[in-house]
Amino acid sequence: MSAPVFVLTLNGNEARRAPLLSQLDDMGIRYRLWIGFDGRHGLPAELESLVDRYGAERELGRPLGNGEIACALSHRAIYAEIAREGLAWAIVLEEDAIIGHAFRDFVLGTAIADFDLLLLDHKGGYGLPCRSRQMAGGGVRYRVGIAPCLTTGYAISAAAAAHLAGAAVPLRRTADWPIDISRMNTWAAVPRIVDHPDEAASGSSLRLERKDVVRQGFARRLTGAYWRRRMITIFGHKLV
């Protein structure tokens, strides 16, 4: 196997992760269970000290929920472990990820990481125009111009893991992502190699915490970043 697979889960979620682990076993893909932080009953003081709640609310336009904070810090802990072990690259799956033959082909057919971050699952976002490459096992990947959301499944290099681990503290954003990943060498697989459950039927306590972000006013249209995004939405590739 070309890269280790981390499965992010929580204590007590055996039934929730069982379908994914069964699929990985059937494919002959080894994995590591990574027990993340559980914010469903509040945050311990050592985690609270890593969070800038005021800065998060100012940046997102809403407060961060404890589950969102715990999820983001859990992903950060995996980044730090990848960097600490000096792994060339690794794959991260959340416990409710849905995989199939395309995932197996990707894992077994990809020898090196010529990316910072490769999004195997994603929602929303745009790829840059004329920036695509064929992938092992089929499909195409697009260089991300406007970052999508979701961290259900992704591949990450050691250098990117170290960078994101440092950028994630003090925490001001959700797990997807601590910085604008479109400024990194980030790609998105099309079609998606990893899928996620239907949000309404998933029963995820984390998804129930999410609220609409407060929209910014007219002043945002005067920025170069706004017009860059507008051009990408017109000429780029919509990620689906």
Secondary structure as the mmCIF struct_conf table of DSSP 4:
data_model
#
loop_
_struct_conf.conf_type_id
_struct_conf.id
_struct_conf.beg_label_comp_id
_struct_conf.beg_label_asym_id
_struct_conf.beg_label_seq_id
_struct_conf.end_label_comp_id
_struct_conf.end_label_asym_id
_struct_conf.end_label_seq_id
BEND BEND1 ALA A 3 ALA A 3
STRN STRN1 VAL A 5 THR A 9
TURN_TY1_P TURN_TY1_P1 ASN A 11 GLY A 12
HELX_RH_AL_P HELX_RH_AL_P1 GLU A 14 MET A 27
TURN_TY1_P TURN_TY1_P2 GLY A 28 GLY A 28
STRN STRN2 ARG A 32 ILE A 35
TURN_TY1_P TURN_TY1_P3 ARG A 40 HIS A 41
HELX_RH_AL_P HELX_RH_AL_P2 ALA A 45 GLU A 48
TURN_TY1_P TURN_TY1_P4 SER A 49 LEU A 50
STRN STRN3 VAL A 51 VAL A 51
HELX_RH_AL_P HELX_RH_AL_P3 ARG A 53 LEU A 60
BEND BEND2 GLY A 61 ARG A 62
HELX_LH_PP_P HELX_LH_PP_P1 PRO A 63 GLY A 65
HELX_RH_AL_P HELX_RH_AL_P4 ASN A 66 GLU A 85
TURN_TY1_P TURN_TY1_P5 GLY A 86 GLY A 86
BEND BEND3 ALA A 88 ALA A 88
STRN STRN4 TRP A 89 GLU A 94
TURN_TY1_P TURN_TY1_P6 GLU A 95 ASP A 96
STRN STRN5 ILE A 98 ILE A 98
HELX_RH_AL_P HELX_RH_AL_P5 HIS A 101 GLY A 109
BEND BEND4 ILE A 112 ILE A 112
BEND BEND5 PHE A 115 ASP A 116
STRN STRN6 LEU A 117 LEU A 119
BEND BEND6 LEU A 120 ASP A 121
STRN STRN7 LYS A 123 LYS A 123
BEND BEND7 GLY A 124 GLY A 124
STRN STRN8 TYR A 126 GLN A 134
TURN_TY1_P TURN_TY1_P7 ALA A 136 GLY A 137
BEND BEND8 GLY A 138 GLY A 138
STRN STRN9 VAL A 140 ILE A 146
STRN STRN10 CYS A 149 CYS A 149
BEND BEND9 THR A 152 THR A 152
STRN STRN11 GLY A 153 SER A 157
HELX_RH_AL_P HELX_RH_AL_P6 ALA A 158 ALA A 167
TURN_TY1_P TURN_TY1_P8 ALA A 168 ALA A 168
BEND BEND10 VAL A 169 PRO A 170
STRN STRN12 LEU A 171 LEU A 171
BEND BEND11 ARG A 173 ARG A 173
BEND BEND12 ALA A 175 ASP A 176
BEND BEND13 PRO A 178 ILE A 179
HELX_RH_3T_P HELX_RH_3T_P1 ILE A 181 ARG A 183
BEND BEND14 MET A 184 ASN A 185
STRN STRN13 THR A 186 VAL A 190
BEND BEND15 PRO A 191 PRO A 191
BEND BEND16 ILE A 193 VAL A 194
STRN STRN14 ASP A 195 ASP A 195
TURN_TY1_P TURN_TY1_P9 GLU A 199 ALA A 201
BEND BEND17 SER A 202 SER A 202
HELX_RH_AL_P HELX_RH_AL_P7 SER A 205 GLU A 209
HELX_LH_PP_P HELX_LH_PP_P2 ASP A 212 GLN A 216
HELX_RH_3T_P HELX_RH_3T_P2 PHE A 218 LEU A 222
BEND BEND18 THR A 223 THR A 223
HELX_RH_AL_P HELX_RH_AL_P8 GLY A 224 PHE A 235
BEND BEND19 GLY A 236 GLY A 236
STRN STRN15 HIS A 237 LYS A 238
HELX_LH_PP_P HELX_LH_PP_P3 LEU A 239 LEU A 239
#
